[in-house]
Amino acid sequence: MVDIHSHILFSVDDGAKDIEESINLIEQAIELGYTDIVCSSHYYIDLYENENYDKNFNILKSEIEKRGLNIKIHKGNEIRVTDEIFKKLDGMNPLGNSKYILVEITNRTMYQACKNSLKKFIELGYKPVLAHIERYPNIKMSEFLELYNMGVVFQMNVKTTETLSEKISYLLKNGYIKVVATDTHHLEYRNYKLEKYFNILKDLVGEKHFEELTTINPQKILENKEIDFNIEEENNDKQKNDTSNGIFKSIWSKLFSRT
Ligand SMILES: [Fe+2]
């Protein structure tokens, strides 16, 4: 598996504190089945601006090699979208060597402002991946679909599988969510002891879809390859016509209602 969202790089943001914590987290990740991890430390203007990033990344990389750990780390950032971000794009890391960037918005960000920022990134040639889309309950289904149609890649955190909202469940099961990642921070909490959640995910979406979410699409991101945005219409038609299922009826009304 390939994790495109983690804070395992030490002393850069609110993630791992020291190199030992980074290494311990990496050992947990290997046990879980990860082969690649993006160190997507926060890039948040005036708070985290990658001061120690390159230096610490190189130290961690050497330590991994020294210990013979079977994992590859990649550069990245989780970019907080603010008004100032476009003045400091040079300092941020895209995911691997790609044009994909992991972005997060604040809950207070109004949808229109969020959409405009993501649009601006796309016009600049970037491919935004919206981090942990379950964290934005204020975004309506129709608005999520608008972002999707713009080419925004949706990422969900694996722990969410236990508490899926109706909206996120729909987006996951119907293929709108392209990547599941961990957002790992520390050994004590938000670590890689996530087997239970990955098992829930596998049961929810099946083996093939699970592979796409955890390995195939994240790998495509690292290789800057296109992700398939086609949604099987047949699947949607089936749900539209399933009048016996109240859940789908209510979701469908949310899909096309802007009120
Ligand atoms: Fe994060």
Boltz pocket constraint, residues with backbone or C-beta under 6 A from the ligand:
constraints:
  - pocket:
      binder: B
      contacts: [[A, 5], [A, 6], [A, 7], [A, 40], [A, 78], [A, 131], [A, 183]]
      max_distance: 6.0
